[in-house]
Amino acid sequence: MGGNDFSIKIKHVVFNYAGFAIILAFVAAGTRNTLQAAMAEAALMTGLERNSDIVLMAAYAPLFNRPGWSQWTPDLIWFDNARVYGTPSYHVQKLFNENLGDVVIPSKLTDENLEVIGYWFKSLYHVCEYDRETENLIIKIVNPWPEEKEVRVEIGEQLEIKGQAEVILMTSDSVFDENTFQNPNKVLSKKYDLSGLSNEFTFTFAENSITILRLKAVGL
């Protein structure tokens, strides 16, 4: 899929719900802590945040593992007597925690369903939030596919984008890449800045990636 096959429409709407609170425990994907597993967990977490009016909390488990004393995998943090490293799953949890908004902004991703060998998947997984303290619109996108996706982002007039944005990108050469004691920083996020943005812009999300856009925005 190429060109402007996808678009996100973001607007400000307030909903009121009354219902049950949900606590989700033992969130983990796969049997190893690869980038692929981290993307699956991030995709799930976008859904949890989109429904944070009823999802009270979620917890990753298991948390720690030590070589030679392992009962199972995956685990969030690995250690021995002298060393410790965070897995890609750890860095996803950290990124989502550090980039959490005060309010979820309703949004819609068009043309988002994709059929693969008879099963239907989302082409991209996303959530949009607003952080009042930093006046940032936070857009989290997971692209779990081996091709980049060009997306047209359209933000409603209730928010005014001030032009500046920070991009946080987590990806690697292979979806099977993982951190190790020998290479603890193989899968990490990187940051860079963008400028000249407005309420409508096009952004290309890298293949096999987790991306967080923090856009300076006022109006809420």
Accessible surface in RSA format (square Angstrom, percent):
REM  Atomic radii and reference values for relative SASA: ProtOr
REM  Chains: A
REM  Algorithm: Lee & Richards
REM  Probe-radius: 1.40
REM  Slices: 20
REM RES _ NUM      All-atoms   Total-Side   Main-Chain    Non-polar    All polar
REM                ABS   REL    ABS   REL    ABS   REL    ABS   REL    ABS   REL
RES MET A   1   121.82  63.1  63.50  42.0  58.32 138.8  71.60  60.9  50.22  66.5
RES GLY A   2    55.18  68.0   0.00   N/A  55.18  68.0  38.01 104.3  17.16  38.4
RES GLY A   3    48.30  59.6   0.00   N/A  48.30  59.6  32.75  89.9  15.56  34.8
RES ASN A   4   102.23  70.5  68.66  66.4  33.57  80.8  19.03  45.8  83.19  80.4
RES ASP A   5    50.20  35.2  43.37  43.2   6.84  16.2  14.17  33.3  36.04  35.9
RES PHE A   6     3.36   1.7   2.24   1.4   1.13   2.9   3.03   1.8   0.33   0.9
RES SER A   7    19.67  16.6  19.67  26.3   0.00   0.0  12.41  26.4   7.26  10.2
RES ILE A   8     0.00   0.0   0.00   0.0   0.00   0.0   0.00   0.0   0.00   0.0
RES LYS A   9   102.15  49.8  99.61  61.1   2.55   6.1  74.73  67.3  27.42  29.2
RES ILE A  10     4.20   2.4   0.50   0.4   3.70   8.9   0.62   0.4   3.58   9.7
RES LYS A  11   122.18  59.6 119.46  73.3   2.72   6.5  66.29  59.7  55.89  59.5
RES HIS A  12    63.87  34.9  51.03  35.5  12.84  32.9  31.62  32.6  32.25  37.5
RES VAL A  13    52.22  34.4  41.57  37.6  10.65  25.7  46.15  40.1   6.07  16.5
RES VAL A  14   110.34  72.6  82.56  74.7  27.78  66.9  85.42  74.2  24.92  67.6
RES PHE A  15   122.24  61.2  96.73  59.9  25.50  66.4  99.63  60.4  22.61  64.7
RES ASN A  16   143.86  99.2 111.38 107.6  32.48  78.2  36.59  88.1 107.28 103.7
RES TYR A  17   148.47  69.3 109.63  62.4  38.84 101.1  79.94  60.1  68.53  84.5
RES ALA A  18   110.32 101.4  67.38 104.0  42.94  97.7  74.58 105.0  35.74  94.7
RES GLY A  19    66.74  82.3   0.00   N/A  66.74  82.3  27.09  74.3  39.66  88.8
RES PHE A  20   181.00  90.6 172.71 107.0   8.29  21.6 175.91 106.7   5.09  14.6
RES ALA A  21    73.13  67.2  41.74  64.4  31.39  71.4  43.03  60.6  30.10  79.7
RES ILE A  22    78.88  44.9  76.00  56.6   2.88   6.9  78.88  56.8   0.00   0.0
RES ILE A  23   109.35  62.2  81.40  60.6  27.95  67.4  81.40  58.6  27.95  75.8
RES LEU A  24    60.69  33.8  60.34  43.2   0.34   0.9  60.62  42.6   0.07   0.2
RES ALA A  25    56.00  51.5  40.37  62.3  15.63  35.5  40.37  56.9  15.63  41.4
RES PHE A  26   156.65  78.4 135.49  83.9  21.16  55.1 135.49  82.1  21.16  60.6
RES VAL A  27     9.60   6.3   5.50   5.0   4.10   9.9   9.60   8.3   0.00   0.0
RES ALA A  28    42.07  38.7   9.26  14.3  32.81  74.6  10.15  14.3  31.92  84.6
RES ALA A  29    24.23  22.3  18.32  28.3   5.91  13.5  24.21  34.1   0.03   0.1
RES GLY A  30    58.18  71.7   0.00   N/A  58.18  71.7  33.45  91.8  24.72  55.4
RES THR A  31   103.00  73.3  99.56 100.9   3.43   8.2  73.18  98.3  29.82  45.1
RES ARG A  32   141.53  59.4 136.27  69.5   5.26  12.5  49.13  67.1  92.40  56.0
RES ASN A  33     7.73   5.3   5.57   5.4   2.16   5.2   4.17  10.0   3.56   3.4
RES THR A  34    13.81   9.8  13.81  14.0   0.00   0.0   9.27  12.5   4.53   6.9
RES LEU A  35     0.00   0.0   0.00   0.0   0.00   0.0   0.00   0.0   0.00   0.0
RES GLN A  36    88.80  49.7  87.29  63.8   1.51   3.6  22.83  48.6  65.96  50.0
RES ALA A  37     6.32   5.8   1.90   2.9   4.42  10.0   5.75   8.1   0.56   1.5
RES ALA A  38     0.00   0.0   0.00   0.0   0.00   0.0   0.00   0.0   0.00   0.0
RES MET A  39     4.54   2.4   4.02   2.7   0.51   1.2   4.33   3.7   0.21   0.3
RES ALA A  40    50.92  46.8  35.74  55.2  15.18  34.5  43.64  61.5   7.28  19.3
RES GLU A  41     2.76   1.6   1.46   1.1   1.30   3.1   2.62   5.1   0.13   0.1
RES ALA A  42     0.00   0.0   0.00   0.0   0.00   0.0   0.00   0.0   0.00   0.0
RES ALA A  43    14.89  13.7  10.68  16.5   4.21   9.6  11.09  15.6   3.80  10.1
RES LEU A  44    78.55  43.7  69.99  50.1   8.56  21.5  77.66  54.5   0.88   2.4
RES MET A  45    22.08  11.4  22.08  14.6   0.00   0.0  22.08  18.8   0.00   0.0
RES THR A  46     3.04   2.2   3.04   3.1   0.00   0.0   0.00   0.0   3.04   4.6
RES GLY A  47    27.06  33.4   0.00   N/A  27.06  33.4  26.32  72.2   0.74   1.7
RES LEU A  48    28.17  15.7  26.36  18.9   1.81   4.6  26.94  18.9   1.23   3.3
RES GLU A  49    21.91  12.6  20.72  15.7   1.20   2.9  15.93  30.8   5.99   4.9
RES ARG A  50    96.58  40.6  76.26  38.9  20.32  48.4  18.25  24.9  78.33  47.5
RES ASN A  51    70.92  48.9  70.74  68.4   0.18   0.4   6.80  16.4  64.12  62.0
RES SER A  52    60.57  51.2  41.18  55.0  19.39  44.7  26.55  56.5  34.02  47.7
RES ASP A  53    82.99  58.1  40.25  40.1  42.74 101.1  42.60 100.3  40.39  40.3
RES ILE A  54    60.45  34.4  57.65  43.0   2.79   6.7  60.45  43.5   0.00   0.0
RES VAL A  55    20.58  13.5  13.52  12.2   7.05  17.0  13.66  11.9   6.92  18.8
RES LEU A  56   113.88  63.4  86.64  62.0  27.25  68.5  91.31  64.1  22.58  60.8
RES MET A  57   108.41  56.1  98.97  65.5   9.43  22.5  75.32  64.0  33.09  43.8
RES ALA A  58    48.68  44.8  15.74  24.3  32.95  74.9  16.08  22.6  32.60  86.4
RES ALA A  59    53.91  49.6  48.14  74.3   5.77  13.1  53.69  75.6   0.22   0.6
RES TYR A  60    23.30  10.9   4.04   2.3  19.26  50.1   4.04   3.0  19.26  23.7
RES ALA A  61    19.24  17.7  17.03  26.3   2.20   5.0  17.03  24.0   2.20   5.8
RES PRO A  62    27.98  20.4  23.69  21.6   4.30  15.6  27.98  23.1   0.00   0.0
RES LEU A  63    80.45  44.8  75.09  53.7   5.36  13.5  75.09  52.7   5.36  14.4
RES PHE A  64   118.48  59.3  97.98  60.7  20.51  53.4  97.99  59.4  20.50  58.7
RES ASN A  65     9.12   6.3   4.37   4.2   4.75  11.4   5.97  14.4   3.15   3.0
RES ARG A  66    81.30  34.1  78.75  40.1   2.56   6.1   9.95  13.6  71.35  43.2
RES PRO A  67    61.04  44.5  45.63  41.6  15.41  56.0  49.75  41.1  11.29  70.2
RES GLY A  68    79.55  98.1   0.00   N/A  79.55  98.1  41.28 113.3  38.26  85.7
RES TRP A  69   190.65  76.5 163.77  79.3  26.88  63.1 157.41  83.9  33.25  53.9
RES SER A  70    55.36  46.8  22.41  29.9  32.95  75.9  19.38  41.3  35.98  50.4
RES GLN A  71   151.56  84.8 112.21  82.0  39.35  93.7  38.39  81.7 113.17  85.8
RES TRP A  72   136.67  54.8 125.05  60.5  11.62  27.3 133.10  71.0   3.57   5.8
RES THR A  73    55.24  39.3  36.41  36.9  18.82  44.9  21.14  28.4  34.09  51.5
RES PRO A  74    10.53   7.7  10.53   9.6   0.00   0.0  10.53   8.7   0.00   0.0
RES ASP A  75     1.26   0.9   1.26   1.3   0.00   0.0   0.00   0.0   1.26   1.3
RES LEU A  76    14.30   8.0  14.30  10.2   0.00   0.0  14.30  10.0   0.00   0.0
RES ILE A  77    28.93  16.5  28.93  21.6   0.00   0.0  28.93  20.8   0.00   0.0
RES TRP A  78    40.04  16.1  40.04  19.4   0.00   0.0  36.87  19.7   3.16   5.1
RES PHE A  79    72.34  36.2  72.34  44.8   0.00   0.0  72.34  43.9   0.00   0.0
RES ASP A  80    36.87  25.8  27.12  27.0   9.76  23.1  18.30  43.1  18.57  18.5
RES ASN A  81   133.35  92.0  93.72  90.6  39.63  95.4  37.25  89.6  96.10  92.9
RES ALA A  82    95.64  87.9  55.79  86.1  39.85  90.7  66.84  94.1  28.80  76.3
RES ARG A  83   117.70  49.4 107.29  54.7  10.41  24.8  57.41  78.5  60.29  36.5
RES VAL A  84   100.02  65.8  78.15  70.7  21.87  52.7  78.15  67.9  21.87  59.3
RES TYR A  85    25.83  12.1  18.07  10.3   7.77  20.2  10.00   7.5  15.83  19.5
RES GLY A  86    13.96  17.2   0.00   N/A  13.96  17.2   2.46   6.8  11.50  25.8
RES THR A  87     1.71   1.2   1.71   1.7   0.00   0.0   1.71   2.3   0.00   0.0
RES PRO A  88     0.27   0.2   0.27   0.2   0.00   0.0   0.27   0.2   0.00   0.0
RES SER A  89     0.08   0.1   0.00   0.0   0.08   0.2   0.00   0.0   0.08   0.1
RES TYR A  90    67.65  31.6  67.29  38.3   0.36   0.9  33.23  25.0  34.42  42.4
RES HIS A  91    32.58  17.8  32.21  22.4   0.38   1.0  21.63  22.3  10.96  12.8
RES VAL A  92     0.25   0.2   0.20   0.2   0.05   0.1   0.25   0.2   0.00   0.0
RES GLN A  93    45.41  25.4  41.15  30.1   4.26  10.1  13.05  27.8  32.36  24.5
RES LYS A  94    91.66  44.7  85.91  52.7   5.75  13.7  56.68  51.0  34.98  37.3
RES LEU A  95    11.50   6.4  11.50   8.2   0.00   0.0  11.50   8.1   0.00   0.0
RES PHE A  96     4.48   2.2   3.68   2.3   0.80   2.1   3.82   2.3   0.66   1.9
RES ASN A  97   112.52  77.6  94.23  91.1  18.29  44.0  20.80  50.0  91.72  88.7
RES GLU A  98    93.12  53.5  63.55  48.1  29.57  70.4  36.87  71.3  56.25  45.9
RES ASN A  99     5.75   4.0   5.71   5.5   0.04   0.1   0.04   0.1   5.71   5.5
RES LEU A 100    98.75  55.0  81.23  58.1  17.52  44.0  81.23  57.0  17.52  47.1
RES GLY A 101    16.61  20.5   0.00   N/A  16.61  20.5   0.20   0.5  16.41  36.8
RES ASP A 102    85.72  60.0  47.29  47.1  38.43  90.9  16.03  37.7  69.69  69.5
RES VAL A 103    47.00  30.9  40.73  36.9   6.26  15.1  46.68  40.6   0.32   0.9
RES VAL A 104    43.70  28.8  33.02  29.9  10.69  25.8  33.02  28.7  10.69  29.0
RES ILE A 105     1.72   1.0   0.61   0.5   1.11   2.7   0.61   0.4   1.11   3.0
RES PRO A 106    32.65  23.8  24.01  21.9   8.64  31.4  32.64  26.9   0.01   0.0
RES SER A 107    18.66  15.8   0.82   1.1  17.84  41.1   4.10   8.7  14.56  20.4
RES LYS A 108   136.96  66.8 134.30  82.4   2.66   6.3  80.05  72.0  56.91  60.6
RES LEU A 109     4.75   2.6   0.00   0.0   4.75  11.9   0.00   0.0   4.75  12.8
RES THR A 110    37.49  26.7  34.36  34.8   3.14   7.5  32.77  44.0   4.73   7.1
RES ASP A 111   106.23  74.4  83.24  82.9  22.99  54.4  30.42  71.6  75.82  75.6
RES GLU A 112    41.42  23.8  39.02  29.5   2.41   5.7   6.57  12.7  34.86  28.5
RES ASN A 113    94.86  65.4  78.63  76.0  16.23  39.1  10.63  25.6  84.23  81.4
RES LEU A 114    34.43  19.2  33.09  23.7   1.35   3.4  34.43  24.2   0.00   0.0
RES GLU A 115    95.73  55.0  72.09  54.5  23.64  56.3  16.77  32.4  78.96  64.5
RES VAL A 116    49.79  32.8  46.94  42.5   2.86   6.9  49.79  43.3   0.00   0.0
RES ILE A 117   157.35  89.5 122.19  91.0  35.16  84.7 137.35  98.9  20.00  54.3
RES GLY A 118    56.17  69.3   0.00   N/A  56.17  69.3  25.59  70.2  30.58  68.5
RES TYR A 119   145.99  68.2 143.73  81.8   2.26   5.9  98.35  73.9  47.64  58.7
RES TRP A 120   169.61  68.1 139.70  67.6  29.92  70.2 118.14  63.0  51.47  83.5
RES PHE A 121    84.65  42.4  78.13  48.4   6.52  17.0  84.61  51.3   0.05   0.1
RES LYS A 122    83.57  40.8  82.36  50.5   1.21   2.9  57.36  51.6  26.21  27.9
RES SER A 123     0.00   0.0   0.00   0.0   0.00   0.0   0.00   0.0   0.00   0.0
RES LEU A 124     0.34   0.2   0.00   0.0   0.34   0.9   0.00   0.0   0.34   0.9
RES TYR A 125    50.02  23.4  48.30  27.5   1.72   4.5  30.80  23.1  19.23  23.7
RES HIS A 126     9.89   5.4   6.75   4.7   3.15   8.0   3.61   3.7   6.28   7.3
RES VAL A 127     0.15   0.1   0.15   0.1   0.00   0.0   0.15   0.1   0.00   0.0
RES CYS A 128     0.56   0.4   0.00   0.0   0.56   1.3   0.00   0.0   0.56   0.6
RES GLU A 129     3.45   2.0   3.45   2.6   0.00   0.0   2.56   4.9   0.90   0.7
RES TYR A 130     3.08   1.4   3.08   1.8   0.00   0.0   0.84   0.6   2.24   2.8
RES ASP A 131    17.61  12.3  17.61  17.5   0.00   0.0   1.49   3.5  16.12  16.1
RES ARG A 132   137.87  57.9 125.66  64.1  12.20  29.1  51.72  70.7  86.15  52.2
RES GLU A 133   163.03  93.6 126.41  95.6  36.62  87.2  50.92  98.5 112.12  91.5
RES THR A 134    55.64  39.6  47.36  48.0   8.28  19.7  54.28  72.9   1.36   2.1
RES GLU A 135    68.34  39.2  68.34  51.7   0.00   0.0  13.80  26.7  54.54  44.5
RES ASN A 136    19.49  13.4  19.49  18.8   0.00   0.0   0.00   0.0  19.49  18.8
RES LEU A 137     0.00   0.0   0.00   0.0   0.00   0.0   0.00   0.0   0.00   0.0
RES ILE A 138     0.19   0.1   0.02   0.0   0.17   0.4   0.02   0.0   0.17   0.5
RES ILE A 139     0.34   0.2   0.33   0.2   0.02   0.0   0.33   0.2   0.02   0.0
RES LYS A 140     0.67   0.3   0.67   0.4   0.00   0.0   0.67   0.6   0.00   0.0
RES ILE A 141     0.65   0.4   0.34   0.3   0.31   0.7   0.34   0.2   0.31   0.8
RES VAL A 142     0.23   0.2   0.23   0.2   0.00   0.0   0.23   0.2   0.00   0.0
RES ASN A 143     0.26   0.2   0.14   0.1   0.11   0.3   0.14   0.3   0.11   0.1
RES PRO A 144    40.18  29.3  25.40  23.2  14.77  53.7  25.40  21.0  14.77  91.8
RES TRP A 145    40.16  16.1  40.16  19.4   0.00   0.0  40.16  21.4   0.00   0.0
RES PRO A 146    97.62  71.1  75.88  69.2  21.74  79.0  76.16  62.9  21.46 133.4
RES GLU A 147    66.02  37.9  61.78  46.7   4.23  10.1  37.64  72.8  28.38  23.2
RES GLU A 148    99.56  57.2  92.61  70.1   6.96  16.6  23.18  44.8  76.38  62.4
RES LYS A 149     1.76   0.9   0.87   0.5   0.89   2.1   0.90   0.8   0.86   0.9
RES GLU A 150    61.95  35.6  56.74  42.9   5.20  12.4   9.83  19.0  52.11  42.5
RES VAL A 151     0.00   0.0   0.00   0.0   0.00   0.0   0.00   0.0   0.00   0.0
RES ARG A 152    76.46  32.1  76.46  39.0   0.00   0.0  17.48  23.9  58.98  35.7
RES VAL A 153     0.26   0.2   0.26   0.2   0.00   0.0   0.26   0.2   0.00   0.0
RES GLU A 154    45.56  26.2  44.04  33.3   1.52   3.6   9.57  18.5  35.99  29.4
RES ILE A 155    11.23   6.4   0.55   0.4  10.68  25.7   1.37   1.0   9.87  26.8
RES GLY A 156    22.00  27.1   0.00   N/A  22.00  27.1  20.66  56.7   1.34   3.0
RES GLU A 157   165.46  95.0 133.76 101.2  31.70  75.5  53.06 102.6 112.40  91.8
RES GLN A 158    82.37  46.1  66.48  48.6  15.89  37.8  35.88  76.4  46.49  35.3
RES LEU A 159     5.47   3.0   4.08   2.9   1.39   3.5   4.17   2.9   1.30   3.5
RES GLU A 160    94.20  54.1  92.67  70.1   1.54   3.7  33.41  64.6  60.79  49.6
RES ILE A 161    12.58   7.2   0.00   0.0  12.58  30.3   0.00   0.0  12.58  34.1
RES LYS A 162    95.26  46.5  75.23  46.2  20.03  47.7  43.26  38.9  52.01  55.4
RES GLY A 163     8.05   9.9   0.00   N/A   8.05   9.9   7.93  21.8   0.12   0.3
RES GLN A 164   101.84  57.0 101.84  74.4   0.00   0.0  49.18 104.7  52.66  39.9
RES ALA A 165     7.67   7.1   0.28   0.4   7.39  16.8   5.16   7.3   2.52   6.7
RES GLU A 166    53.83  30.9  52.39  39.6   1.44   3.4  15.80  30.6  38.04  31.1
RES VAL A 167     0.54   0.4   0.54   0.5   0.00   0.0   0.54   0.5   0.00   0.0
RES ILE A 168     4.66   2.7   4.11   3.1   0.55   1.3   4.11   3.0   0.55   1.5
RES LEU A 169    21.92  12.2  21.08  15.1   0.84   2.1  21.08  14.8   0.84   2.3
RES MET A 170     0.13   0.1   0.00   0.0   0.13   0.3   0.00   0.0   0.13   0.2
RES THR A 171    39.90  28.4  30.48  30.9   9.43  22.5  27.48  36.9  12.42  18.8
RES SER A 172    27.12  22.9   4.91   6.6  22.21  51.2  11.18  23.8  15.94  22.3
RES ASP A 173   146.75 102.8 109.41 108.9  37.34  88.3  34.93  82.2 111.82 111.5
RES SER A 174    42.14  35.6  36.55  48.8   5.59  12.9  30.94  65.9  11.20  15.7
RES VAL A 175    26.31  17.3  24.77  22.4   1.53   3.7  24.77  21.5   1.53   4.2
RES PHE A 176   134.70  67.4 125.02  77.4   9.69  25.2 125.37  76.0   9.34  26.7
RES ASP A 177    19.91  13.9  16.66  16.6   3.25   7.7   3.25   7.6  16.66  16.6
RES GLU A 178    39.24  22.5  35.30  26.7   3.94   9.4  10.23  19.8  29.01  23.7
RES ASN A 179     3.61   2.5   0.00   0.0   3.61   8.7   0.00   0.0   3.61   3.5
RES THR A 180    48.08  34.2  47.71  48.4   0.37   0.9  44.64  60.0   3.44   5.2
RES PHE A 181    34.81  17.4  19.46  12.1  15.35  39.9  20.88  12.7  13.93  39.9
RES GLN A 182   152.91  85.5 116.89  85.4  36.03  85.8  70.06 149.1  82.85  62.8
RES ASN A 183    67.49  46.5  66.05  63.8   1.43   3.5  19.36  46.6  48.13  46.5
RES PRO A 184    48.74  35.5  46.70  42.6   2.04   7.4  46.70  38.6   2.04  12.7
RES ASN A 185    95.56  65.9  81.74  79.0  13.82  33.3  15.84  38.1  79.73  77.1
RES LYS A 186    90.03  43.9  66.79  41.0  23.23  55.3  33.34  30.0  56.69  60.4
RES VAL A 187     0.00   0.0   0.00   0.0   0.00   0.0   0.00   0.0   0.00   0.0
RES LEU A 188    68.25  38.0  55.04  39.4  13.21  33.2  55.04  38.7  13.21  35.5
RES SER A 189    39.43  33.3  18.28  24.4  21.15  48.7   0.05   0.1  39.38  55.2
RES LYS A 190   125.33  61.1 119.23  73.2   6.09  14.5  69.33  62.4  56.00  59.7
RES LYS A 191   132.97  64.9 102.46  62.9  30.51  72.6  53.48  48.1  79.49  84.7
RES TYR A 192    89.69  41.9  80.75  45.9   8.94  23.3  69.83  52.5  19.86  24.5
RES ASP A 193   116.07  81.3  92.75  92.3  23.31  55.1  30.99  72.9  85.08  84.8
RES LEU A 194    53.46  29.8  47.05  33.7   6.41  16.1  51.03  35.8   2.43   6.5
RES SER A 195    89.41  75.6  68.05  90.8  21.36  49.2  30.85  65.7  58.56  82.0
RES GLY A 196    74.96  92.4   0.00   N/A  74.96  92.4  39.96 109.7  35.00  78.4
RES LEU A 197    30.05  16.7  20.11  14.4   9.94  25.0  21.75  15.3   8.30  22.3
RES SER A 198    58.61  49.5  55.85  74.5   2.76   6.4  41.48  88.3  17.13  24.0
RES ASN A 199    36.79  25.4  35.01  33.8   1.78   4.3  22.15  53.3  14.64  14.1
RES GLU A 200    92.53  53.1  81.89  62.0  10.65  25.3  18.50  35.8  74.04  60.4
RES PHE A 201    15.19   7.6  11.37   7.0   3.82   9.9  15.19   9.2   0.00   0.0
RES THR A 202    59.75  42.5  32.55  33.0  27.19  64.8  25.10  33.7  34.65  52.4
RES PHE A 203    20.55  10.3  17.70  11.0   2.84   7.4  20.55  12.5   0.00   0.0
RES THR A 204    58.85  41.9  41.34  41.9  17.51  41.7  24.77  33.3  34.08  51.5
RES PHE A 205     0.46   0.2   0.22   0.1   0.25   0.6   0.46   0.3   0.00   0.0
RES ALA A 206    28.77  26.5  24.54  37.9   4.23   9.6  26.79  37.7   1.97   5.2
RES GLU A 207    75.07  43.1  74.02  56.0   1.05   2.5  17.29  33.5  57.78  47.2
RES ASN A 208    21.26  14.7  21.26  20.5   0.00   0.0   0.65   1.6  20.61  19.9
RES SER A 209     0.50   0.4   0.50   0.7   0.00   0.0   0.00   0.0   0.50   0.7
RES ILE A 210     1.13   0.6   0.50   0.4   0.63   1.5   0.50   0.4   0.63   1.7
RES THR A 211     1.89   1.3   1.89   1.9   0.00   0.0   0.93   1.2   0.96   1.5
RES ILE A 212     0.57   0.3   0.57   0.4   0.00   0.0   0.57   0.4   0.00   0.0
RES LEU A 213     2.31   1.3   2.31   1.7   0.00   0.0   2.31   1.6   0.00   0.0
RES ARG A 214    30.30  12.7  27.28  13.9   3.03   7.2   8.20  11.2  22.10  13.4
RES LEU A 215     0.28   0.2   0.28   0.2   0.00   0.0   0.28   0.2   0.00   0.0
RES LYS A 216    73.31  35.8  72.43  44.4   0.88   2.1  43.85  39.5  29.46  31.4
RES ALA A 217     0.00   0.0   0.00   0.0   0.00   0.0   0.00   0.0   0.00   0.0
RES VAL A 218    44.63  29.4  43.97  39.8   0.66   1.6  44.06  38.3   0.57   1.6
RES GLY A 219    59.34  73.2   0.00   N/A  59.34  73.2  25.00  68.6  34.34  76.9
RES LEU A 220    62.89  35.0   6.84   4.9  56.04 140.9  34.11  24.0  28.77  77.4
END  Absolute sums over single chains surface
CHAIN  1 A    11851.2       9262.9       2588.3       6697.6       5153.6
END  Absolute sums over all chains
TOTAL         11851.2       9262.9       2588.3       6697.6       5153.6
